[in-house]
Amino acid sequence: MLTAYDHPVAKLLDGAGLDVVLVGDSLGNVALGYRNTLPVTMDEMVIHVQAVARGVENALIVADLPFGSYQIEPKEAVRSAVRLVKAGADAVKLEGAEHLAAVREIIKAGIPVMGHLGFTPQSVKLLGYKVQGKEKKSAAKIVADAKLLEKAGCFALVIELVPEELGAKISKSLKIPAIGIGAGAKVDGQVLVTNDLIGLFDSPPSFVKPRANVAGIIKKAVGDYIREVKQ
């Protein structure tokens, strides 16, 4: 599972045989220049989901419900999920286990839901950007929340920034897949931000091993072009 926010990248990921394309609200800081994911709107998510959907033929498209689109009441959560599906998503993702009623209502409307636990970016003001579940009590809560989301009907969970042993424990305790990001290797799948994977950013998270240096390639190409034009 990797992120895509536009048509050309989505087409490349799908053509490479990726299982799941995530149109994450991470587009806020990755593609739109926001400091975090909180400012991302439904209108922005819809535009990017539409672009990605035009480039994907085989992969499952999961779209994030942005901050404020599902927290207020379940009916609003359903309306938000419907907009993303109409834009081209196959499923939606939301963060935390505090909105089980919204999860159930979205599923009742015929839309699959993926959960997200551990570090949840929409709660960055509350949690800070750090590993979650390091203490026994907080780890137990994440495991309990995972079971609640599974019981509510989620078809999979993203587990972000937790110790490897906790990721393994969550994976073993669930019948649905646990897809890790910074959660170690003992989970059922892995997700990364594509820009980190391909080296488009200078400082990717410590758990990412870039497989390319696309930033360097772009800089060299642009530099060569400038010199050629001047000459």
N, C-alpha and C positions, 0 to 999 in steps of 0.2 A: 504494500500500500504506500503510495506517494501522493504528494499534493500537486495540483495543477490549478492555475488561475486563468489560463487563456487557451485559445484553440491550438496553436502550434505545439505547445508543450504537451497538452492533453493527447494530441494525435501521436506524438512520439512515444509517450508512455504506453498508450494502448497498443501501438504497433510493436512495442518491445515485449508484450505479453504480460503486462502488469495485471494483477487480480482486481485491485480496488484503486480507483482514483478519488482522492479526497479534495473537494473544493472547500478548503478550510477557511475559517474566519481569520486564520493567520495571514490571509491576503492583506489584512490591515497593515501589519508591520513589514511583511515581505514584499508586497507589490504596490501598496498605496502610500507608504511612508509614514504611517501612524506610529506612535510610540508603543502601542500595544493593540490588542484586538477589540477593545471596548468601543471605539467610535464606529465600527463597521455597521452599516445599515442593511436592512432587508433589500432595499433597491440595489445596493452594491452587490450583495450576494446573488441576486437574481441575474444581474448582467454577467457576472463571472460564471455562474452555473450554465447559462445559455451558451457562452463561448466554449466552455469545456465540453458540453454535451454535443456540440457540432463536430468535435474531433474524436469522440469515443464511439467505437462500434461494439466492443466486447466486454470491457471492464465494467464492474459495478461502480456507479457514481454515487458517492455519499457527499452530502452538502451539510455544512454546519449551520445550525440555527444561531444567528448572531445574538449578542448580549441585548436583553430587553425584548426579545421576540417571543419568549416562551415563559418567562418568570412570573408574569402578572396573573394570568389565568389560563386554564387548559384550553378554552375555546380560542383564545388568541394564538396559543401554541399550534393548534390544528390549522388555523388560517395561515400561519407562517409556513408550516410544513407543506401545505397544499401549494403555496406559491412556489416553493423550491422544486416540488415535483413537476408542476406545470412548466417550470423553466428547463427541466431535463434531468433532475436528480432521480435516482432509484430509491434512495433512502436518505434519512436525515440523522444528524448527530447532535446531541445536547450534553451539557456538562453537569456533573454532580448527581446525587440521588435525592435531592430535596424536592424534585418535581415529578414524582411518580404518577400523579394524576394526569399530568400532561403527556407523559410517556404512554400511558394506557389509552388516552383519548386519541392520540396521533395514530397508534396502532389500530384502534377501533375504526379509524377513518380509512384504513387500508394502506398505511405507509409504514414501512419498516423503520425501526429506530436503533441506532447505535449509541451506546453510552460512553462516558468519558470520566475517568476517575484518576486519583493521584494529584499531580499538579494540574489544575484546571485554569487555563489562561484567563478566562473571564472573571476569575476570583483573585487576580493578581494583586489587587489593592488590599485584599484580606490576607492572602497567603504569602505574598512576596514570591520572587522567582527562586525556588529552592526545592531540594528533594523532599518528598512527602513520605510519611509512614516510617520514619526512622525510629520513633518511639513505639513501644508495645501497644499502647492505647490507640494511637492514631493508625497503626497498621491494622489492628483489629477492626477499627471502624471502616477502613477502606474495603476489607474483606467482606464485612457485613453489608456495606453499600453495594458491592458487586453482586451479591446474592439477591438483594432487593431489586436491582435493575434487571437481573435475569428473570426473576419471578414476575416482574411487571411486563416482560415480553421482549426485552432487547435481544437482538440477534447476535450482537457482538459488543465488546467493550474495548476502548482505547485505554491503556494504562500508562500514564506519563510520569516520568521522574520519580520512580520509587526504587528502593534497593532490590537487587536481583532476587534475593530469597523471597521477598514479598511478591514480586511478579510471578515467581514460580508457584507460590502458595495460592494466589488468586487463580492462576491458570488451572491448577489441579482441583480447585474447589468448584469450578464451573463446568457446565456442559457446553456453553457457548464459547466461541473463541475469544481469547484475551490478546489484543494486538498491542505490543509494547513500543514505547519511544523513550529511550533512556531508562528502561526497566529491565535490562539484562537480556540474556539469550534464552532463558527458560520459560518463554511464553509461546503462544501459538502462532504469532505472526509479528511482523515489524512494520512500522510506519515512520517515514522521515519527511521533512520538508525538502522538496526536490532541489531548491536553490542551495541548501546545505550539502546535499549529496554530490552535486556536480561542481561545487566550488565556485559558486557565483557570489558568495559572501566571503569577506576576508577573515572573519572570526566565527566559524560555526561552533555550536555547542560541543562540549568536551566529549560527548558520547558519539559524535558523528565522525566517521572516517570518510572524507571526501574522495570520490572515485575519479575526479577530474579537476582541472583548473580552468573552468570556463571564463572566469573573470580575467585571467591572464591572457587567454586566447582573444577575448574581446578587446582588451587594452592594446594588444599587439596589432590586431587587425586595424583598429582605429588609428593607432600611431603610424602604421605603414601607409594608410590611406592619406593621412594629413601630409606626410612627407612627400608622397608621390604627387599630390595636388600642388604643393608648393614648388616642386621641381619642374 
